[in-house]
Amino acid sequence: MMTRFAALPLFAVLAACGQGGDAFASGAAVTPGEGASPTLFVANKRGNTLSKIDLESGEQVLELDSCTNPHELATSPDGQYVALACYGGTSIDVFRTSTLERVRSVDLGANARPHGIVWMPSGNLYASAEGRQSVFRIDDPTAQTPQLTEYPTGKDGSHMVTVAPDERTAWTTDLSSKTVTKIDLTGTDAPLSVTVGEEPEGIALSPDGSALWVSARGSNQAFELDPVTMEVRSTVQTGAFPLRLAIRPQGDVAVTSDLMDGGLTVIDLDTAKAVRQIAVSGPNEAQERFQVTILWSDDGERIYVAETASNTVAEVDYAAGTVLRRFEVGEGGDGLAILP
């Protein structure tokens, strides 16, 4: 059953000195990135820092302390904030995108180890809490006392999460349990878990909500599931160790991040077939780069690939299948988020 509670003020509020009580109000709606250069944010899990990259110049313009072992990132719908899952702790920390000033630290409770994170257009934020075998919804995460609702998965290693546009359903990949779990966010139905490959980790819902895609790193496969029944519709062979899966915003293809090959597998979603491979570092440099998280640009023309071992992020031209640039980031760059 889901559990609702208010975040404790001690953890939920980290107000900046000298600012009034309305300093963190939502304010007027703004267009994400309006008046600013396209921006990439990177969570550096070994350096315990957060980086800000100007995508026009390719330069890191800020790198500030974040939290212990930071992982996934998500930007707010209005573009003013970026939220960080503190995998080495128990909190979701929220920073201003302009200055990387921390404005909130929302504690999820003992042993939370938050990892996957999604910030929805409604303003609600969802995060997996691997140590608690659950998913949290955080209502209005920039408020002084955000409201928390916890939904148990009952599975070990609930690592990544994706959420339906209507916010009635969420799905997790459960690494240790080797399952994918469907969670009814209305609280009506019990979680439904199915076994999918070996060590399922990457997960994404198609833009129209008709298909759930999962990559299983231990079996070198991607799976298309019916998001309602959780039945496997298609199985696709990928490159070696597909750690992440990301669907192009246009909804035509997905890519998997094949860590051991140093490349990407492109999957046509209409035919559920692998149609090409894109080399990022290639197999000879795969261990030197150790690519992890992948992220599409909003226009679907670029793919950003975090290379954790070399402290870089590769920018890939999707159409040409070539690496355009590499950005220097902090130590152990992993989680990625973007403002157009």
Buried (B, 14 or more C-beta within 10 A) or exposed (E): EBEEEEBEEEBBBBEEEEEEEEEBEBEEEEEBBEEBEBBBBBBBBBBBBBBBBBBEEBEBEBBBEBBEBBBBBBBBBBBBBBBBBBBBBBBBBBBBBEEBEBBBBBBBBEEBBBBBBBBBEEBBBBBBBBBBBBBBBBBBBBBBEBBBBBBBBBBBBBBBBBBBEEBEBBBBBBBEBBBBBBBBBEEEEEBBBBEBBEBBBBBBBBBEEEBBBBBBBBBBBBBBBEBEEBEBEBBBEBBBBBBBBBBBEEBBBBBBBBBBBBBBBBBBBEEBEBEEBBBBBEBEBBEEBBBBBBBBBBEBEBBBBBBBBBBBBBBBBBEEBEBEEBBBBBBBBBBBBBBB
